[in-house]
């Protein structure tokens, strides 16, 4: 199965939260309510250095994905 790079998610247990799931390495879930990120990977110290520069870009992409999806729902 081929997964998209980003997936939207919600849960009625957390009605104020909207989640964006990043399915490629490094996998993570971001809660757009407060921009809290849960990493689904284990990182060593070397990875953390590289990840810090990449993380900002990925989180920006996740937010842009959400905005695009919302616009598509509103247009459709």
N, C-alpha and C positions, 0 to 999 in steps of 0.2 A: 504494500500500500504506500502510495506517495502522499506525504502530509504537506500541507502548506507551511510556510515559514512561521506564520503567526496564526493563532486561533483565538477567537473571543470566547469568554466563559463567564457565567454568572452562577449564583447559588442562592436559593431562597433563605438559607441560614444566615447569609450576609447580604441583606437586600441593598445596602448602600455601596457595595463593592462591584466593580467590573474588572475582570481579569483578562489580561492578554498573555497567552502562553506562547513562548518562543520554542519551537520544536527542534532547532538545529543547535549544534555545539556553539557556545555553551548554553544549554537549555535552562530556562528560567520561567517563572510566573511573576508578573507584576500586577499589583493591585492599584488600579488607576485612581482610586479614592485618595490614597496617601503616597503613591509611588514606592511602596514597599516592595522589595524584590526578594523572591525566594529562589535561590540557585538550586538546580537539580543535578549538579555536578559536584564532585569533590576536587578541590584545587590544592596544589602545593604552593610553596612560596614563589617559585618561578612563574607559575601560571597566574598568580595573583597580580604580579607586575604587568603582564601582558593584558590581563583581563580588565584592569582598571581603565586603560585607554580605550579598549573596545566596548566596555560596558556602557559608557555614556552614549555612544553612537547607537548601540542596540536598543537602549531605552528610548531614545529619540525616535527610532524606527517603529518601535512598538506603539508609541503615542500617535505617530503619523498614520499607522495602520488603523488604529481605532477611529481617528478622525475620518479617514477615507471610508471605512465601513459605515459609520453613522451617516455620512453624506449619501451613500448609496441607498441606505434604507429610506432616508427622507425623500430622495428623488424617485424611488421606485414605488 
